Amino acid sequence: MMILRREKQAFLQGLLLTQITLTLQKQVTPSMINKIVWTPQREFQRLHGKFSERLRDNSFFHMQYMPPVRAELIRSVSAFERIESIEEGRSILRDMLNPLFDSRRIIVMNNRIFVRKNFFAAEADNRHIEMLASMTKLVKIPNYVALFSSDAQGHCYNLNDRFLPTMVVSKIKGYQQPGILVPNQHAGNLHNWSKVCREYEAMRRQSNWNNRTNKVLWRGKIEFTGKCIKDTGNFNRLAMASLTMSHSDKFDIKCQGRCNMAALHHCNEFNRYHHILRKLNSSTDNMISKKHLAHKAYARWKYILNFPGLAKGSYSRSLNHFWFMGSIVLLYDSPHVEWYYAALRQGKTHLTVNENNAHSVLALVDKDPTLQQLLIENALHVSSQLICSHCLARYMLDTIQAVRNQFRFDLTLDNTTIAHSTLI
């Protein structure tokens, strides 16, 4: 019991006192790096106007909640119809109680979590419940009801032309896509995630920068399992993997296990990538890594590449791990966003690449130790100030409170009589 109390005390202290301290140094990068556009950053600037202008030179503030992250949270929640009365509140609760959403609905009442049995059909959904359950042992979660979407597309559910409060782990089309971003559920139990984070930190300290492989690393899937799956994620992976063929001294981008591209020839987009297949000599053998590479081993490379998730349901949960590695993080440019992306800045926390600029970007960074150090330090700040266990809990609580305010759950769920008559 004493250990549990100490753990709870440490957790609460971190929850209250952790500050976002991604301190920016004077930008000394080549002009090309400064001119690279990261699509999510551009969209954020468009959505948040003058607020975004204030972030241009001083993007990160010493505050508990990073202003751009909180601004996007409030904007996305405010996009839903605001509840103004008890009857309106009961109406939206009844919509969420529709049997259509039995496998998507989460109810938290009096710090207890309620879901239907079929909610646990997907492992990803289980992990989200594990995250919430670990939070209930350390803090009291306010009463709320929400739907949950764990796929890469970030599907926001609606009924009768009204969007319902849906928590999503990513938005494949960008911030304006309906939905409320929450942490990637694969962190799972936050106590266990804290241990994993410490393991990654230890691995990073054991890997000297000068002894690391000076290549870009990626392992994952390229799958065309149907006649033609129109999934740009597959084409993006294929295009970047081709760099391993042309610049094997700088790129180690390979499929884990196998590359299944049998259906590629049936896609209209195939013509755009035909030159890549010619480069591969109609074979994917030299794009395959048969040996499994554990996440901790990624610390042996100087550069780690991340792609957005595949539309068929898998998404790149690996990015949560990459920030801990002491490597330079490369993000493939796409509209895809996650909850903390508003805090990231191209050229400061990461580098944005695609198949056309990756080689030249790498050449510039290799010649600039100052830029290397800046990117490494800020990536580590992302890990310690955004991806840590109490960081995730802090943001999850903030999100729940924003949802409660928008849908006035204080009028319905916090009233025992009204909650009982509506939910049962």
C-alpha positions as CSV (number, residue, x, y, z in Angstrom):
1,M,0.0,0.0,0.0
2,M,2.9,2.4,0.8
3,I,4.3,1.8,-2.7
4,L,1.0,2.5,-4.3
5,R,0.6,5.7,-2.3
6,R,4.1,6.8,-3.3
7,E,3.4,6.0,-7.0
8,K,0.1,7.9,-6.8
9,Q,1.9,10.9,-5.2
10,A,4.6,10.9,-7.9
11,F,2.0,10.6,-10.6
12,L,-0.1,13.5,-9.3
13,Q,3.0,15.6,-8.9
14,G,4.0,15.0,-12.5
15,L,0.4,15.6,-13.7
16,L,0.3,19.0,-12.0
17,L,3.8,20.3,-12.5
18,T,5.0,18.9,-15.9
19,Q,5.6,21.7,-18.2
20,I,6.0,21.8,-22.0
21,T,9.5,22.9,-22.3
22,L,10.4,22.3,-25.9
23,T,12.8,25.2,-25.9
24,L,13.7,26.4,-29.4
25,Q,17.2,27.5,-30.2
26,K,18.1,30.0,-32.8
27,Q,17.4,28.5,-36.2
28,V,20.7,28.0,-38.1
29,T,19.5,25.5,-40.6
30,P,20.1,25.9,-44.4
31,S,17.4,27.8,-46.3
32,M,16.1,24.7,-47.9
33,I,15.2,23.2,-44.5
34,N,13.3,26.4,-43.6
35,K,11.3,26.3,-46.8
36,I,10.0,22.7,-46.4
37,V,6.3,22.6,-45.9
38,W,4.7,20.1,-43.4
39,T,1.0,19.8,-44.3
40,P,-0.4,19.6,-40.7
41,Q,1.6,22.7,-39.7
42,R,0.3,24.6,-42.7
43,E,-3.3,23.6,-41.9
44,F,-2.9,24.6,-38.3
45,Q,-1.7,28.0,-39.4
46,R,-4.8,28.4,-41.6
47,L,-7.2,27.3,-38.9
48,H,-5.8,29.3,-36.1
49,G,-4.8,32.5,-37.8
50,K,-3.2,35.2,-35.6
51,F,-2.6,32.7,-32.8
52,S,-0.4,30.7,-35.2
53,E,1.5,33.8,-36.1
54,R,2.5,34.3,-32.5
55,L,4.0,30.8,-32.5
56,R,6.2,31.3,-35.5
57,D,9.3,32.5,-33.6
58,N,8.5,31.1,-30.2
59,S,6.4,27.9,-30.7
60,F,6.7,26.4,-27.3
61,F,5.8,28.1,-24.0
62,H,6.6,27.1,-20.4
63,M,3.0,26.2,-19.6
64,Q,1.2,23.1,-18.3
65,Y,-0.7,22.9,-21.6
66,M,1.0,23.8,-24.8
67,P,-1.1,26.5,-26.3
68,P,-1.4,25.1,-29.9
69,V,-2.4,21.7,-28.7
70,R,-5.0,23.1,-26.4
71,A,-6.2,25.5,-29.1
72,E,-6.8,22.6,-31.5
73,L,-8.5,20.6,-28.9
74,I,-11.0,23.4,-28.1
75,R,-11.6,24.1,-31.8
76,S,-12.3,20.4,-32.6
77,V,-14.7,20.0,-29.7
78,S,-16.4,23.3,-30.4
79,A,-17.2,22.0,-33.9
80,F,-19.8,19.8,-32.4
81,E,-23.3,21.0,-31.7
82,R,-23.3,22.6,-28.3
83,I,-25.8,21.4,-25.7
84,E,-27.6,24.1,-23.8
85,S,-30.3,22.3,-21.8
86,I,-31.0,19.1,-19.9
87,E,-33.4,17.9,-22.6
88,E,-30.8,18.5,-25.4
89,G,-28.3,16.6,-23.2
90,R,-30.6,13.7,-22.8
91,S,-31.3,13.7,-26.5
92,I,-27.6,13.2,-27.5
93,L,-27.1,10.6,-24.8
94,R,-30.0,8.6,-26.2
95,D,-28.4,8.8,-29.7
96,M,-25.2,7.4,-28.3
97,L,-27.1,4.7,-26.5
98,N,-28.4,3.5,-29.9
99,P,-27.5,-0.2,-30.4
100,L,-25.7,0.8,-33.6
101,F,-22.9,2.0,-31.3
102,D,-22.8,-0.8,-28.7
103,S,-19.3,-1.8,-29.9
104,R,-18.0,1.8,-29.9
105,R,-19.5,3.4,-26.7
106,I,-17.7,4.1,-23.5
107,I,-19.5,5.3,-20.3
108,V,-17.6,6.5,-17.3
109,M,-19.6,7.0,-14.2
110,N,-18.3,7.5,-10.6
111,N,-14.8,6.6,-11.8
112,R,-16.0,3.2,-13.2
113,I,-15.9,2.2,-16.9
114,F,-18.8,0.6,-18.6
115,V,-18.7,-0.9,-22.1
116,R,-20.6,-3.7,-23.9
117,K,-18.9,-7.1,-24.3
118,N,-18.5,-6.6,-28.1
119,F,-16.4,-3.5,-27.5
120,F,-13.5,-5.9,-26.7
121,A,-13.6,-7.5,-30.1
122,A,-10.6,-5.5,-31.3
123,E,-7.3,-5.5,-29.3
124,A,-6.8,-1.8,-30.0
125,D,-10.0,-1.0,-28.2
126,N,-8.9,-3.1,-25.2
127,R,-5.8,-1.1,-24.9
128,H,-7.8,2.2,-24.7
129,I,-9.8,0.7,-21.8
130,E,-6.6,-0.4,-20.2
131,M,-5.4,3.2,-20.4
132,L,-8.5,4.5,-18.8
133,A,-8.5,1.8,-16.1
134,S,-5.0,2.7,-15.1
135,M,-6.0,6.3,-14.8
136,T,-8.9,5.5,-12.4
137,K,-6.4,4.1,-9.9
138,L,-4.6,7.4,-9.7
139,V,-7.1,10.1,-10.4
140,K,-10.9,10.4,-10.5
141,I,-12.1,10.5,-14.1
142,P,-15.2,12.8,-14.5
143,N,-18.4,11.3,-15.7
144,Y,-18.7,11.2,-19.5
145,V,-20.0,9.2,-22.5
146,A,-18.2,9.1,-25.8
147,L,-17.8,6.8,-28.8
148,F,-14.3,5.6,-29.7
149,S,-12.7,5.0,-33.1
150,S,-9.3,3.2,-33.1
151,D,-8.7,3.0,-36.9
152,A,-6.3,5.0,-39.0
153,Q,-9.0,7.0,-40.7
154,G,-10.4,8.5,-37.6
155,H,-14.1,7.8,-38.3
156,C,-16.5,10.1,-36.5
157,Y,-19.9,8.6,-36.0
158,N,-23.2,10.3,-36.6
159,L,-26.9,9.6,-36.4
160,N,-29.7,11.5,-38.1
161,D,-27.2,14.0,-39.6
162,R,-25.7,14.9,-36.2
163,F,-22.1,14.0,-35.4
164,L,-21.8,12.4,-32.0
165,P,-18.8,13.0,-29.7
166,T,-16.3,10.5,-31.0
167,M,-12.7,10.2,-29.7
168,V,-10.3,9.2,-32.5
169,V,-6.5,8.4,-32.4
170,S,-5.8,10.0,-35.8
171,K,-7.3,11.9,-38.6
172,I,-6.2,10.8,-42.0
173,K,-7.4,14.0,-43.8
174,G,-6.3,16.6,-41.3
175,Y,-7.5,18.6,-38.4
176,Q,-10.8,19.7,-40.0
177,Q,-12.0,16.1,-40.2
178,P,-14.7,15.6,-37.5
179,G,-13.6,13.9,-34.3
180,I,-11.8,14.6,-31.0
181,L,-8.1,13.5,-31.0
182,V,-6.9,11.4,-28.1
183,P,-3.6,9.6,-27.3
184,N,-2.8,6.5,-29.3
185,Q,-4.3,3.6,-27.2
186,H,-1.4,1.3,-27.8
187,A,0.3,2.9,-24.8
188,G,-2.2,0.8,-22.8
189,N,-1.8,0.6,-19.1
190,L,0.0,3.8,-18.2
191,H,2.0,2.2,-15.4
192,N,3.4,-0.3,-17.9
193,W,4.0,2.4,-20.5
194,S,6.1,4.3,-17.9
195,K,8.3,1.2,-17.6
196,V,8.6,0.9,-21.4
197,C,9.6,4.6,-21.7
198,R,12.4,4.0,-19.1
199,E,13.6,1.0,-21.2
200,Y,13.8,3.1,-24.3
201,E,15.7,5.8,-22.5
202,A,18.2,3.2,-21.2
203,M,18.7,1.9,-24.7
204,R,19.2,5.3,-26.1
205,R,21.9,6.1,-23.5
206,Q,23.7,2.9,-24.5
207,S,23.8,3.9,-28.2
208,N,26.6,6.4,-29.0
209,W,25.6,8.7,-31.8
210,N,28.9,8.3,-33.7
211,N,28.5,4.5,-33.6
212,R,25.0,4.5,-35.1
213,T,24.2,3.4,-38.6
214,N,24.1,6.6,-40.7
215,K,20.9,5.6,-42.7
216,V,17.2,6.2,-42.6
217,L,15.4,3.2,-41.0
218,W,11.8,2.0,-41.6
219,R,10.2,-1.4,-41.2
220,G,6.5,-2.1,-41.9
221,K,4.1,-3.4,-44.4
222,I,3.3,-2.7,-48.1
223,E,0.1,-4.6,-48.8
224,F,-2.2,-4.8,-51.8
225,T,-4.3,-7.7,-50.7
226,G,-7.4,-7.1,-52.9
227,K,-7.8,-6.5,-56.6
228,C,-6.9,-2.9,-55.9
229,I,-6.8,-1.2,-52.5
230,K,-6.8,2.5,-53.3
231,D,-4.7,3.3,-50.2
232,T,-2.1,6.1,-50.7
233,G,-0.2,4.8,-47.7
234,N,0.8,1.8,-49.7
235,F,2.0,3.9,-52.6
236,N,3.9,6.2,-50.3
237,R,5.7,3.3,-48.7
238,L,6.5,1.9,-52.1
239,A,7.9,5.2,-53.4
240,M,10.2,5.6,-50.3
241,A,11.3,2.0,-50.3
242,S,12.6,2.5,-53.9
243,L,15.2,4.9,-52.4
244,T,16.8,1.8,-50.8
245,M,17.5,0.6,-54.3
246,S,18.9,3.9,-55.6
247,H,20.7,5.1,-52.4
248,S,21.3,2.0,-50.3
249,D,24.1,3.9,-48.6
250,K,21.6,6.2,-47.0
251,F,18.2,4.4,-46.8
252,D,17.3,1.1,-45.1
253,I,13.5,1.2,-45.9
254,K,12.2,-2.4,-46.1
255,C,9.1,-4.5,-45.6
256,Q,9.0,-6.6,-42.5
257,G,8.5,-10.2,-43.6
258,R,7.3,-9.6,-47.1
259,C,5.9,-7.1,-49.6
260,N,2.6,-8.2,-50.9
261,M,2.0,-6.2,-54.1
262,A,0.2,-8.8,-56.2
263,A,-2.8,-6.5,-56.8
264,L,-0.8,-3.4,-57.6
265,H,-1.1,-3.9,-61.4
266,H,-4.9,-3.6,-61.0
267,C,-4.8,-0.1,-59.6
268,N,-5.2,3.0,-61.8
269,E,-2.4,4.6,-59.7
270,F,0.0,1.9,-60.9
271,N,1.1,3.9,-63.9
272,R,2.5,6.6,-61.7
273,Y,4.7,4.0,-59.9
274,H,5.6,1.9,-62.9
275,H,9.1,3.4,-63.0
276,I,9.6,2.3,-59.4
277,L,8.8,-1.3,-60.2
278,R,11.2,-1.2,-63.1
279,K,13.8,0.0,-60.7
280,L,13.0,-2.9,-58.5
281,N,13.4,-5.3,-61.5
282,S,9.9,-6.7,-60.9
283,S,11.2,-8.2,-57.6
284,T,10.8,-7.2,-54.0
285,D,13.5,-9.5,-52.6
286,N,15.9,-6.6,-51.9
287,M,13.1,-4.7,-50.2
288,I,12.4,-7.4,-47.6
289,S,13.8,-7.7,-44.1
290,K,13.1,-11.2,-42.9
291,K,14.5,-10.6,-39.4
292,H,12.1,-9.0,-36.9
293,L,13.5,-5.7,-35.6
294,A,12.3,-4.8,-32.1
295,H,11.6,-1.1,-31.4
296,K,14.4,-0.9,-28.9
297,A,16.9,-1.8,-31.7
298,Y,15.9,1.4,-33.6
299,A,18.3,3.3,-31.4
300,R,21.1,1.9,-33.5
301,W,20.2,4.2,-36.4
302,K,20.6,7.9,-36.8
303,Y,17.4,8.5,-38.7
304,I,14.0,6.9,-38.2
305,L,11.2,7.4,-40.7
306,N,7.5,7.4,-39.9
307,F,4.5,6.9,-42.3
308,P,0.9,7.6,-41.6
309,G,-1.3,4.6,-41.1
310,L,-2.8,2.3,-43.7
311,A,-6.5,2.9,-44.4
312,K,-7.4,-0.7,-43.9
313,G,-7.1,-0.3,-40.2
314,S,-3.4,-0.4,-39.2
315,Y,-1.8,2.9,-38.3
316,S,1.7,3.8,-37.4
317,R,1.7,3.4,-33.6
318,S,5.5,3.2,-33.8
319,L,5.9,6.9,-33.8
320,N,5.2,7.0,-30.0
321,H,8.4,5.0,-29.6
322,F,10.6,6.9,-32.0
323,W,10.8,10.1,-30.0
324,F,12.7,8.3,-27.2
325,M,15.5,6.8,-29.4
326,G,17.9,9.8,-29.5
327,S,17.5,9.6,-33.3
328,I,16.4,12.2,-35.8
329,V,12.7,11.7,-36.6
330,L,11.6,12.0,-40.2
331,L,7.9,12.3,-40.9
332,Y,6.5,11.5,-44.4
333,D,4.5,14.5,-45.4
334,S,0.7,13.9,-45.4
335,P,-2.4,15.6,-44.0
336,H,-2.6,12.8,-41.2
337,V,-2.6,14.2,-37.7
338,E,-2.5,12.9,-34.1
339,W,-3.3,14.7,-30.9
340,Y,0.1,16.3,-30.2
341,Y,1.0,17.2,-33.8
342,A,0.0,20.9,-33.1
343,A,3.1,21.1,-30.9
344,L,5.5,19.8,-33.5
345,R,7.5,22.1,-35.8
346,Q,9.2,21.2,-39.1
347,G,12.9,21.7,-38.8
348,K,12.8,21.9,-35.0
349,T,11.2,18.7,-33.7
350,H,11.5,16.6,-36.9
351,L,12.1,16.8,-40.6
352,T,9.5,16.4,-43.3
353,V,10.3,14.3,-46.2
354,N,8.9,12.6,-49.3
355,E,10.4,10.5,-52.1
356,N,11.4,13.7,-54.0
357,N,13.4,15.5,-51.3
358,A,14.5,12.9,-48.9
359,H,18.0,12.4,-50.3
360,S,18.8,16.1,-50.5
361,V,17.4,16.8,-47.0
362,L,19.6,14.0,-45.6
363,A,22.7,15.4,-47.4
364,L,22.1,18.8,-45.7
365,V,21.5,17.4,-42.2
366,D,24.6,15.2,-42.4
367,K,26.7,18.3,-42.9
368,D,25.1,20.2,-40.0
369,P,26.0,19.0,-36.5
370,T,24.2,21.9,-34.9
371,L,20.9,21.0,-36.7
372,Q,21.4,17.4,-35.7
373,Q,21.7,18.3,-32.1
374,L,18.7,20.5,-32.2
375,L,16.5,17.8,-33.7
376,I,17.7,15.2,-31.3
377,E,17.2,17.3,-28.2
378,N,13.7,18.5,-29.3
379,A,12.7,14.9,-30.2
380,L,13.7,13.9,-26.6
381,H,11.6,16.8,-25.3
382,V,8.6,15.4,-27.2
383,S,9.1,12.1,-25.5
384,S,9.5,13.5,-22.0
385,Q,6.9,16.3,-22.2
386,L,4.2,14.8,-24.5
387,I,4.4,11.0,-24.7
388,C,5.3,10.2,-21.1
389,S,2.6,8.3,-19.1
390,H,1.4,11.3,-17.0
391,C,1.6,13.5,-20.1
392,L,-1.0,11.2,-21.8
393,A,-3.1,11.1,-18.7
394,R,-3.0,14.9,-18.3
395,Y,-4.1,15.4,-21.9
396,M,-6.8,12.7,-21.7
397,L,-8.3,14.4,-18.6
398,D,-8.2,17.8,-20.4
399,T,-10.0,16.2,-23.4
400,I,-12.7,14.7,-21.2
401,Q,-13.3,18.0,-19.5
402,A,-13.6,19.8,-22.8
403,V,-16.2,17.2,-23.9
404,R,-18.1,17.6,-20.7
405,N,-18.2,21.4,-21.2
406,Q,-19.4,21.1,-24.8
407,F,-22.1,18.5,-24.1
408,R,-23.0,19.7,-20.6
409,F,-22.6,16.4,-19.0
410,D,-22.7,18.3,-15.7
411,L,-26.4,18.7,-16.3
412,T,-27.1,15.1,-17.1
413,L,-24.5,12.6,-15.9
414,D,-23.7,14.4,-12.7
415,N,-27.3,14.4,-11.7
416,T,-28.0,10.9,-10.3
417,T,-31.7,11.0,-11.1
418,I,-31.4,12.2,-14.7
419,A,-28.4,9.9,-15.4
420,H,-30.3,6.9,-14.1
421,S,-33.4,7.6,-16.1
422,T,-31.4,8.3,-19.3
423,L,-28.8,5.5,-19.2
424,I,-30.9,2.7,-17.9
